[in-house]
Amino acid sequence: MRTTVEMDSNTAIRLRKLADARRVSVEELIAAHVPGLAGDEPDANGSSEERVQAFEAWVAEFPKDTPPLSDDAVSRASIYRDR
């Protein structure tokens, strides 16, 4: 079943851009951020196993050929350079 929701066109555009940036549908984006829409179960975030599976699926979307950061890039000195 589809339902139309009326909203300001700028809000609709921003919502679509945000969903696209997160690679999810607008429906999934709204369900993730509006309490009570993620599911009928009492824990709207799902079981811990479901959350682990969702996290692993999300991680799997990232490129595998990205080189790791160097030791210098993650050193305390580089993180707090301005202090």
C-alpha positions in Angstrom: 0.0 0.0 0.0 1.4 3.4 -0.9 0.4 6.7 0.7 1.2 10.2 -0.2 2.6 12.4 2.5 2.4 16.2 1.9 5.5 18.2 2.8 7.3 21.3 1.6 9.1 20.6 -1.6 12.5 21.7 -0.1 12.0 19.2 2.7 11.2 16.4 0.2 14.3 17.2 -1.9 16.5 17.2 1.2 15.0 13.9 2.4 15.6 12.3 -1.0 19.2 13.6 -1.1 19.8 12.3 2.4 18.4 8.9 1.5 20.5 8.7 -1.6 23.6 9.6 0.3 23.0 6.8 2.7 22.0 4.4 -0.1 18.6 3.6 1.3 15.0 4.4 0.2 13.2 7.3 1.7 10.9 4.8 3.4 13.8 3.0 5.1 15.3 6.4 6.1 12.1 7.5 7.8 11.5 4.1 9.4 15.0 4.2 10.9 14.5 7.7 12.4 10.8 7.8 13.5 10.1 5.8 16.6 7.6 3.0 16.2 8.1 2.7 12.4 11.0 0.3 12.3 8.8 -2.7 13.2 6.0 -4.1 15.3 8.2 -5.7 17.8 8.8 -3.9 21.2 12.5 -3.3 20.4 12.2 -1.2 17.2 15.9 -1.8 16.6 15.5 -5.5 16.3 17.4 -8.3 18.1 21.1 -8.0 18.6 21.6 -10.7 15.9 19.5 -8.6 13.5 21.5 -5.5 14.3 24.8 -7.4 13.8 23.6 -8.6 10.4 22.5 -5.1 9.4 25.8 -3.7 10.5 27.8 -6.3 8.6 25.6 -5.7 5.5 26.3 -2.0 5.8 30.1 -2.6 6.1 30.1 -4.9 3.1 29.0 -2.0 0.9 32.3 -0.2 1.4 35.1 -0.6 -1.1 37.6 -3.4 -0.3 40.6 -1.8 -2.0 40.9 1.3 0.2 44.4 1.4 1.7 44.6 1.6 5.5 45.7 4.8 7.2 49.4 5.1 8.1 50.5 5.0 11.7 51.4 8.7 11.4 47.8 9.5 10.3 46.3 7.9 13.3 48.9 9.0 15.9 48.0 11.1 18.8 50.2 13.9 17.6 48.4 14.1 14.2 45.0 14.0 15.9 45.8 16.7 18.4 48.1 18.7 16.2 46.6 22.1 17.1 46.8 21.6 20.9 
